[in-house]
């Protein structure tokens, strides 16, 4: 019996490819899959060409491994040349690169980004059945688009990044309301906006791959720790208790009047000095020095929030690989 379905895959994705083959053949669709259908001693290239010529549908198990495979590129190119309908069965949240993108500008995208993989293979078999049995034109099958809440899928990197950014934003808002953010500064709630905007913007701009790299994550983590340490030290040194315990930012340089009164104690003035000044830091420390401290606090807080958002973008917006059962 001639093969109806040619299955193209990277050897690193063999488990999923064999599952696809098994279920398709269980439904009566004979598959051509290497190396099973290559006779010992036969030319590998000739066997693949023969398999493509006798097949009616081309299924590509698509992943980052497939993206980097010259062999798969050649198989896709020949399938296009032979006019076969191509169904990319995507098991990682990646897009085709370089020449492969040119050949895969087709409507037959099926995502299998969330377990269990068996559910997605069943859907793939339904599509293959339509094409093989003529229920749809060989070049005209377009999967139905989800409507309503079904159109919002956790498989979508943008959705994952946005949702995770929103969680981070809520944590930052809670820290702001709890008095942990820089006092007397809008950076507390502005950081929450950054927490949403940065992950969504990074993924929308196609930058997910960059933020998933190990060395980039290492640099971001180091920056996050440095920003957190800098903020913690600055806050412990320059944020003091004001009236009724409200946090106030003190400066690093006393005003001329404060120097006359407290002399050598400047700028680390005793706690009763603030009470004597009616809890007005500007009477004890210069406005410029207070401004510098507020800038240090705000910068450290904003940097920590931005770096955390980029880590979220790489963690939740990057490729998500299926767990393949052996």
C-alpha positions as CSV (number, residue, x, y, z in Angstrom):
1,X,0.0,0.0,0.0
2,X,1.5,3.4,-1.0
3,X,2.1,5.9,1.8
4,X,-0.4,8.7,2.2
5,X,1.5,10.8,4.7
6,X,5.2,11.8,4.7
7,X,6.4,12.6,8.2
8,X,9.4,14.9,8.4
9,X,11.1,15.5,11.7
10,X,14.4,16.0,13.5
11,X,15.9,12.9,15.1
12,X,15.7,14.8,18.4
13,X,11.9,14.8,18.1
14,X,11.7,11.1,17.3
15,X,9.3,10.4,20.2
16,X,6.6,12.7,18.9
17,X,7.1,11.7,15.3
18,X,6.6,8.0,16.2
19,X,3.4,8.9,18.1
20,X,2.1,10.8,15.1
21,X,2.9,7.9,12.8
22,X,1.3,5.3,15.1
23,X,-2.0,7.2,15.5
24,X,-2.2,8.0,11.8
25,X,-1.7,4.4,10.8
26,X,-4.1,3.3,13.5
27,X,-6.7,5.4,11.6
28,X,-5.7,3.7,8.3
29,X,-3.4,6.4,6.9
30,X,-0.2,4.7,5.8
31,X,2.8,6.8,6.7
32,X,6.3,7.2,5.2
33,X,8.8,7.8,8.0
34,X,12.6,7.5,8.2
35,X,14.5,5.4,8.9
36,X,11.7,2.7,9.1
37,X,10.8,3.0,5.4
38,X,14.3,3.2,4.0
39,X,15.5,-0.3,2.9
40,X,18.9,-1.4,4.1
41,X,21.6,-0.4,1.6
42,X,19.2,1.9,-0.3
43,X,20.2,5.5,-1.1
44,X,18.8,7.8,1.6
45,X,18.2,10.6,-0.8
46,X,16.4,8.5,-3.4
47,X,14.3,6.8,-0.7
48,X,13.1,10.2,0.6
49,X,12.3,11.4,-3.0
50,X,10.3,8.2,-3.6
51,X,8.5,8.6,-0.3
52,X,7.5,12.2,-1.1
53,X,6.3,11.3,-4.6
54,X,3.9,8.6,-3.4
55,X,2.6,10.7,-0.5
56,X,-0.5,12.9,-0.5
57,X,0.2,15.0,2.6
58,X,3.4,16.3,4.2
59,X,3.5,16.6,8.0
60,X,6.4,18.4,9.6
61,X,7.0,17.9,13.3
62,X,8.3,21.5,13.8
63,X,10.6,22.6,16.6
64,X,13.8,24.5,17.1
65,X,15.6,21.3,16.2
66,X,13.8,21.2,12.9
67,X,14.5,24.9,12.3
68,X,18.2,24.2,12.3
69,X,18.1,21.0,10.2
70,X,19.4,21.3,6.6
71,X,17.8,17.9,5.8
72,X,14.4,19.1,6.8
73,X,14.8,22.2,4.7
74,X,15.5,20.0,1.7
75,X,12.5,17.8,2.4
76,X,10.2,20.8,2.7
77,X,11.6,22.3,-0.5
78,X,10.9,19.1,-2.4
79,X,7.4,18.8,-0.9
80,X,6.6,22.4,-2.1
81,X,8.0,21.5,-5.6
82,X,5.8,18.4,-5.7
83,X,2.7,20.4,-4.7
84,X,2.1,18.6,-1.4
85,X,0.0,20.3,1.3
86,X,2.3,21.0,4.2
87,X,1.0,20.7,7.8
88,X,3.6,22.0,10.3
89,X,2.8,20.3,13.6
90,X,4.5,22.8,16.0
91,X,5.7,21.3,19.3
92,X,7.7,24.4,20.4
93,X,6.7,28.1,20.3
94,X,9.2,29.0,17.6
95,X,8.8,30.4,14.1
96,X,10.6,29.2,10.9
97,X,13.9,30.9,10.2
98,X,15.9,31.7,7.0
99,X,14.9,29.7,3.9
100,X,12.5,27.5,5.8
101,X,10.2,30.6,6.4
102,X,9.9,31.0,2.6
103,X,8.7,27.5,2.0
104,X,6.4,27.4,5.0
105,X,4.2,30.4,4.2
106,X,1.1,28.0,4.4
107,X,-2.2,28.1,6.3
108,X,-1.9,24.6,7.8
109,X,-0.4,25.5,11.2
110,X,-1.3,23.2,14.1
111,X,0.1,24.0,17.5
112,X,0.9,21.3,20.0
113,X,2.5,23.4,22.7
114,X,0.7,22.1,25.8
115,X,0.5,18.5,27.1
116,X,-0.9,16.0,26.6
117,X,0.5,15.7,23.1
118,X,-2.0,12.9,22.3
119,X,-4.9,15.5,22.1
120,X,-3.1,17.5,19.5
121,X,-2.1,14.4,17.5
122,X,-5.8,13.5,17.4
123,X,-6.5,16.9,15.9
124,X,-3.7,16.5,13.4
125,X,-5.2,13.1,12.3
126,X,-8.6,14.7,11.7
127,X,-6.9,17.3,9.4
128,X,-4.9,14.6,7.6
129,X,-8.1,12.6,7.2
130,X,-9.9,15.6,5.6
131,X,-7.1,16.1,3.1
132,X,-6.5,12.5,2.2
133,X,-10.2,11.7,1.9
134,X,-10.9,14.8,-0.2
135,X,-13.2,16.5,2.4
136,X,-11.3,19.6,1.8
137,X,-9.3,20.8,-1.2
138,X,-5.6,19.8,-1.0
139,X,-4.5,23.4,-0.8
140,X,-7.5,24.9,0.8
141,X,-7.7,23.6,4.3
142,X,-7.7,26.4,6.9
143,X,-8.2,25.5,10.6
144,X,-11.1,27.1,12.2
145,X,-10.2,30.1,14.4
146,X,-11.2,30.0,18.0
147,X,-13.8,32.5,19.1
148,X,-14.5,34.2,22.4
149,X,-12.5,33.1,25.4
150,X,-11.1,30.1,23.4
151,X,-9.1,32.6,21.2
152,X,-7.0,33.4,24.3
153,X,-4.7,30.5,24.6
154,X,-1.9,29.9,27.2
155,X,0.0,28.4,24.2
156,X,0.4,32.0,23.0
157,X,3.7,33.5,24.1
158,X,2.2,37.0,24.2
159,X,-0.6,35.8,26.5
160,X,1.8,34.1,28.9
161,X,4.1,37.1,29.0
162,X,1.2,39.5,29.6
163,X,-0.4,37.4,32.3
164,X,2.9,36.9,34.1
165,X,3.7,40.6,33.8
166,X,0.3,41.4,35.3
167,X,1.2,39.1,38.3
168,X,4.5,40.9,38.7
169,X,2.7,44.3,38.5
170,X,0.3,43.2,41.3
171,X,3.3,42.3,43.5
172,X,4.9,45.7,42.8
173,X,1.7,47.5,43.6
174,X,1.4,45.5,46.8
175,X,4.9,46.5,47.7
176,X,4.1,50.2,46.9
177,X,0.9,50.1,49.0
178,X,2.8,48.4,51.8
179,X,5.4,51.1,52.0
180,X,8.3,49.1,50.5
181,X,8.6,51.3,47.3
182,X,10.5,54.6,47.3
183,X,8.4,57.1,49.5
184,X,7.1,60.3,48.0
185,X,7.8,59.0,44.4
186,X,5.5,58.0,41.5
187,X,8.1,55.3,40.6
188,X,6.2,52.9,42.8
189,X,3.2,52.6,40.5
190,X,5.1,53.4,37.3
191,X,7.2,50.3,38.0
192,X,4.0,48.2,37.9
193,X,3.2,49.6,34.5
194,X,6.7,48.6,33.3
195,X,6.1,45.1,34.6
196,X,3.3,44.7,32.1
197,X,4.7,46.7,29.2
198,X,8.2,45.2,29.1
199,X,7.3,41.5,28.8
200,X,4.5,42.2,26.3
201,X,6.7,44.6,24.3
202,X,9.7,42.2,24.3
203,X,7.6,39.3,23.0
204,X,5.7,41.4,20.5
205,X,8.9,42.7,19.0
206,X,10.1,39.1,18.5
207,X,12.8,39.3,21.3
208,X,11.8,36.2,23.3
209,X,14.7,34.2,22.0
210,X,17.2,36.7,23.3
211,X,15.9,36.7,26.8
212,X,15.9,32.9,27.1
213,X,19.7,32.6,26.5
214,X,21.6,31.4,29.5
215,X,24.2,34.2,29.6
216,X,21.5,36.9,29.2
217,X,19.6,35.4,32.1
218,X,22.8,35.4,34.1
219,X,23.5,39.0,33.4
220,X,19.9,40.0,34.2
221,X,19.9,38.0,37.5
222,X,23.2,39.8,38.5
223,X,21.6,43.2,37.7
224,X,18.5,42.3,39.7
225,X,20.6,41.3,42.7
226,X,22.7,44.5,42.4
227,X,19.7,46.7,42.1
228,X,18.0,45.1,45.0
229,X,21.1,45.4,47.2
230,X,21.6,49.0,46.2
231,X,18.0,49.8,46.9
232,X,18.1,48.0,50.3
233,X,21.3,49.8,51.4
234,X,20.1,53.3,50.3
235,X,16.7,52.8,51.9
236,X,18.2,51.6,55.2
237,X,20.6,54.6,55.3
238,X,18.4,57.4,54.1
239,X,14.8,56.6,54.7
240,X,13.7,57.6,58.2
241,X,10.5,57.6,60.2
242,X,8.6,60.8,60.1
243,X,5.4,61.9,61.8
244,X,3.3,58.9,62.9
245,X,5.9,56.6,61.4
246,X,5.5,57.7,57.8
247,X,8.7,57.2,55.8
248,X,10.7,60.2,54.8
249,X,13.8,60.6,52.7
250,X,16.6,62.5,54.3
251,X,19.5,64.1,52.4
252,X,23.3,63.6,52.5
253,X,24.1,67.3,53.2
254,X,22.8,69.5,56.0
255,X,21.4,73.0,55.3
256,X,23.5,75.9,56.6
257,X,21.1,76.5,59.5
258,X,21.3,72.8,60.5
259,X,25.1,72.9,60.4
260,X,25.1,75.8,62.9
261,X,22.9,73.9,65.3
262,X,24.2,70.4,65.0
263,X,27.7,71.0,63.7
264,X,29.7,67.7,63.7
265,X,26.5,65.5,63.8
266,X,25.6,66.4,60.2
267,X,24.3,64.8,58.1
268,X,23.4,61.9,60.5
269,X,21.2,63.9,62.7
270,X,19.5,62.6,65.9
271,X,15.9,61.5,65.7
272,X,14.6,64.4,67.8
273,X,16.1,66.9,65.3
274,X,13.4,66.0,62.8
275,X,10.7,66.4,65.4
276,X,12.1,69.9,66.2
277,X,11.9,70.7,62.5
278,X,8.2,69.8,62.4
279,X,9.1,66.7,60.4
280,X,10.2,68.8,57.4
281,X,13.4,67.3,55.9
282,X,14.0,70.4,53.8
283,X,14.8,72.3,57.0
284,X,17.6,70.0,57.9
285,X,19.0,68.7,54.6
286,X,19.5,70.5,51.3
287,X,16.9,70.0,48.6
288,X,19.6,68.9,46.1
289,X,20.9,66.1,48.4
290,X,17.4,64.9,49.2
291,X,16.7,64.9,45.4
292,X,19.8,62.8,44.8
293,X,18.8,60.2,47.3
294,X,15.3,60.0,45.8
295,X,16.8,59.6,42.4
296,X,19.0,56.7,43.7
297,X,16.0,55.0,45.3
298,X,13.8,55.5,42.3
299,X,16.4,54.3,39.8
300,X,17.2,51.2,41.8
301,X,13.5,50.3,42.2
302,X,12.8,50.9,38.5
303,X,15.9,48.9,37.4
304,X,14.9,46.0,39.6
305,X,11.3,46.1,38.2
306,X,12.5,46.3,34.6
307,X,15.0,43.5,35.0
308,X,12.5,41.3,36.7
309,X,10.1,42.0,33.8
310,X,12.7,40.9,31.3
311,X,13.3,37.7,33.2
312,X,9.6,37.1,33.1
313,X,9.6,37.7,29.4
314,X,12.3,35.1,28.9
315,X,10.8,32.6,31.4
316,X,7.2,32.7,30.3
317,X,7.4,34.1,26.8
318,X,10.1,31.8,25.5
319,X,9.7,28.4,23.7
320,X,7.8,25.8,25.8
321,X,8.7,22.3,24.9
322,X,6.4,19.4,25.4
323,X,7.2,16.6,27.8
324,X,7.9,13.7,25.5
325,X,7.1,10.3,27.0
326,X,9.4,7.5,25.9
